Amino acid sequence: MKANNTGKWQTILTRPGNYNRLLVIIILCLFVGGNVSGQGNLMIYPKRLLFDGTKKIQQLNLVNSGTDSATYLISVTDMQISDSGRYEFITMPDSTMNTADNNLRIYPRKVTIPPNKAQVVKVQLTNYSQLRPGEYRSHIYFRALPNEHPKATANTAKKDTSGITIQIEAIFGFTIPVIIRNGATEVKMSLGDVSLQNDNEDKWLNFTFNREGNMSAYGELIVNHIGVDGSENQVGYAKGLAVYPPNTKRYCRLKLSNDKDTDYRGGKLHIVYKNLEKNKSDILAEADLELLQ
């Protein structure tokens, strides 16, 4: 997911292979020497963890798809998410947030993965019985460390008059959510503020997720155009859309297909938000948008 500059709405990226994208955090820092080759080639599966009392330990599979060895520090951090889907690190969660950082143990905390090799990281649930009923969320943060063998090039390094080489390096980080649920939890979702926006030749669906209850929602969005003749054609899809407490709303916009077989001047759009947790397929929310000629 990626925040855009169209007001409160968040653009959902739907290019093939872009579903369930990890949040990528790039920190710019100044240092002497170093190299970042291979830092952005980490693949993580699964892309979210859910503890509901049935398992005490789960594992993450890390794969380095790059050509150089890569080292990562692994920690638990807290993040807040705006109504438009923007993630931000926080050090002091407010009273409305239930965080999971005190109930998670990760090992190992530092990994070095050779190219085209894999590494398993285990995440253990602790003190589960001491949690009050509800849902708790934190994020596992994989922070790439610079390679130990610098490869300064003319494009990445500059020399000042004192002879010191200063290099700007991008430090890559990846985060995935970890959710703990204890006791009775429920969620009720609805879709509101649904509208179709014309942007030159592009068609955008604007909508709002509305969430009630004490747990998050996680699912896929399917948009079908139903023509005046009853024909049905899928024009939009996005997978891995979540709304986390304490947020009660999330503003999104989804680019729709604009092929010649779809006439947006009539018929209607049928929008369905389906649950993706534990292979469930129940409908969390749905809405129709009538298209007037």
SULKATA-V565991 format. One record per run of one state. SS is the DSSP state (2 for helix, 1 for strand, 0 for the rest). FROM is the first residue (numbers start at 0). LEN is the number of residues. If there is no record, write none. Layout:
BEGIN
SS_FROM_LEN ; SS_FROM_LEN
END
This chain:
BEGIN
0_0_1 ; 1_1_2 ; 0_3_6 ; 1_9_3 ; 0_12_10 ; 1_22_9 ; 0_31_10 ; 1_41_4 ; 0_45_2 ; 1_47_4 ; 0_51_5 ; 1_56_8 ; 0_64_5 ; 1_69_12 ; 0_81_5 ; 1_86_4 ; 0_90_10 ; 2_100_3 ; 1_103_4 ; 0_107_2 ; 1_109_4 ; 0_113_4 ; 1_117_8 ; 0_125_2 ; 2_127_3 ; 0_130_3 ; 1_133_12 ; 0_145_11 ; 1_156_3 ; 0_159_5 ; 1_164_18 ; 0_182_4 ; 1_186_13 ; 0_199_2 ; 1_201_12 ; 0_213_3 ; 1_216_10 ; 0_226_5 ; 1_231_12 ; 0_243_5 ; 1_248_8 ; 0_256_11 ; 1_267_8 ; 0_275_1 ; 2_276_3 ; 0_279_3 ; 1_282_8 ; 0_290_3
END
